[in-house]
Amino acid sequence: MPSDIISPEISDYCDQHTHAEPALLRELSEETFAKASQPQMLCGHVEGRFLKLLVQLSGARRVLEIGMFTGYSALCMAEGLPDDGKLITCDIDEETSKIARRFFARSLHGSKITIKLQDALKTLRELEGEFDFVFIDADKENYGKYYEACFPKLRRGGLIVFDNSLWGGKVIDPAAGDPDTRAIVKINELLARDERVENVLLTVRDGMNLVRKM
Ligand SMILES: C[S@@+](CC[C@H](N)C(=O)[O-])C[C@H]1O[C@@H](n2cnc3c(N)ncnc32)[C@H](O)[C@@H]1O
């Protein structure tokens, strides 16, 4: 979803004044825009660098991603992991996963990544062990279910990051009653009053909700 939250000029300025996008990721972004039917789903340069920084700052060693697409955000987070760090990423789309696999094979960080190609809720039921960091960026209607399924698997002090939490500004549009908007509004309201966590909703790209488990 493209961001209408900040002006294109400010968005470009942030892009130009953020540490450069690695060449392989630029190539992945270009291929995604050339071949995928909804390329705007890719998180992009600024959010990608931010995800890498968050993984690094949090000292995460085990990361879970719900919604891989062509693998851009997975590669960014893998870059922030130590050499022995692990990232499990979930998707259901075989075609876009083929692109991801090709780029993971070319990346220095790709060997840290394991793909689970089936419904993410099924994968969440099967996964064992604790995670330090979770990035939720799949179908918006299931955001609430993903949250409750991930929560017990997140270590205390760990971070869950939701993407598209402002949904192009539709979260404050009283006329927007579609299921995706309603699901995002609902999870944003829940997170702000959930006493098991502390959160901050940021205007980065299309909105990122950072949620720390207490
Ligand atoms: C917004 S895209 C992810 C973008 C990616 N995180 C990035 O920034 O490059 C959402 C992805 O979620 C996947 N998805 C949708 N429903 C899913 C489900 N039930 N289980 C797993 N993945 C799902 C879609 O196939 C799509 O690739």
The ligand as an ORCA input file, in Angstrom:
! r2SCAN-3c Opt
* xyz 0 1
  C       2.508     -6.952      2.147
  S       3.121     -8.456      1.512
  C       4.615     -8.686      2.439
  C       5.683     -7.710      2.037
  C       7.042     -8.022      2.609
  N       7.000     -8.075      4.064
  C       8.015     -6.939      2.176
  O       8.069     -5.890      2.809
  O       8.708     -7.135      1.167
  C       2.010     -9.607      2.211
  C       2.325    -11.074      1.928
  O       1.502    -11.867      2.806
  C       1.201    -13.068      2.154
  N       0.041    -13.696      2.781
  C      -1.264    -13.388      2.636
  N      -2.040    -14.210      3.343
  C      -1.189    -15.074      3.983
  C      -1.365    -16.180      4.869
  N      -2.593    -16.565      5.242
  N      -0.285    -16.829      5.315
  C       0.964    -16.443      4.930
  N       1.197    -15.412      4.100
  C       0.141    -14.738      3.633
  C       0.959    -12.645      0.702
  O       1.112    -13.754     -0.166
  C       2.005    -11.531      0.507
  O       3.155    -12.036     -0.124
*
